[in-house]
């Protein structure tokens, strides 16, 4: 089997970057930070199909896409880091998170790497979204090791900033590439949020 059709095997290199600005004309993000050791990531986009009917049969089908929800399982998230991505208050003096129960998560980009087959990878950046959840479980120790992980939800949306893609201005949700494609170079992928390059000259729409 051609390696470009390899199964997804493994996930690592989980990073996030807080967004500093996202307007019609500007998108900037902080330098990415390592989030946590990743155990599992599943992503599902809300997709709606709306058919139209004429002469008693379907004539067209309109497909729209809403938010993408990522369920992320990690080994654990330190308290200070959890406060940062969930929008909670962290008290530096006491090393504690002070939670008022009112969600106020900052806009963040999310990047990670998934394995493909034996030696290839898919590199991904979601450009804008919010973290929520932080499901925690703990159980008493017994004769067997009962390991509990930490689960986050990331909800990805399209940017307000319009990027030029093949001559058209578009708000973007994500960008990804596979190392099975010889044109894709993952060097420095997690050094910054990998938005598409801006065109050198003026854009006509």
Secondary structure as the mmCIF struct_conf table of DSSP 4:
data_model
#
loop_
_struct_conf.conf_type_id
_struct_conf.id
_struct_conf.beg_label_comp_id
_struct_conf.beg_label_asym_id
_struct_conf.beg_label_seq_id
_struct_conf.end_label_comp_id
_struct_conf.end_label_asym_id
_struct_conf.end_label_seq_id
HELX_RH_3T_P HELX_RH_3T_P1 UNK A 3 UNK A 5
HELX_LH_PP_P HELX_LH_PP_P1 UNK A 6 UNK A 7
STRN STRN1 UNK A 8 UNK A 22
BEND BEND1 UNK A 24 UNK A 25
STRN STRN2 UNK A 27 UNK A 29
HELX_LH_PP_P HELX_LH_PP_P2 UNK A 30 UNK A 32
STRN STRN3 UNK A 33 UNK A 34
STRN STRN4 UNK A 38 UNK A 54
TURN_TY1_P TURN_TY1_P1 UNK A 55 UNK A 56
STRN STRN5 UNK A 57 UNK A 74
BEND BEND2 UNK A 75 UNK A 75
HELX_RH_AL_P HELX_RH_AL_P1 UNK A 79 UNK A 86
TURN_TY1_P TURN_TY1_P2 UNK A 87 UNK A 87
STRN STRN6 UNK A 89 UNK A 91
TURN_TY1_P TURN_TY1_P3 UNK A 92 UNK A 95
STRN STRN7 UNK A 96 UNK A 98
BEND BEND3 UNK A 101 UNK A 101
HELX_LH_PP_P HELX_LH_PP_P3 UNK A 105 UNK A 107
STRN STRN8 UNK A 108 UNK A 116
TURN_TY1_P TURN_TY1_P4 UNK A 117 UNK A 119
STRN STRN9 UNK A 120 UNK A 135
BEND BEND4 UNK A 143 UNK A 144
STRN STRN10 UNK A 150 UNK A 156
BEND BEND5 UNK A 160 UNK A 161
STRN STRN11 UNK A 162 UNK A 165
TURN_TY1_P TURN_TY1_P5 UNK A 166 UNK A 167
STRN STRN12 UNK A 168 UNK A 171
STRN STRN13 UNK A 174 UNK A 178
TURN_TY1_P TURN_TY1_P6 UNK A 179 UNK A 180
BEND BEND6 UNK A 181 UNK A 181
TURN_TY1_P TURN_TY1_P7 UNK A 182 UNK A 183
TURN_TY1_P TURN_TY1_P8 UNK A 187 UNK A 191
BEND BEND7 UNK A 192 UNK A 192
HELX_LH_PP_P HELX_LH_PP_P4 UNK A 195 UNK A 199
BEND BEND8 UNK A 200 UNK A 201
#
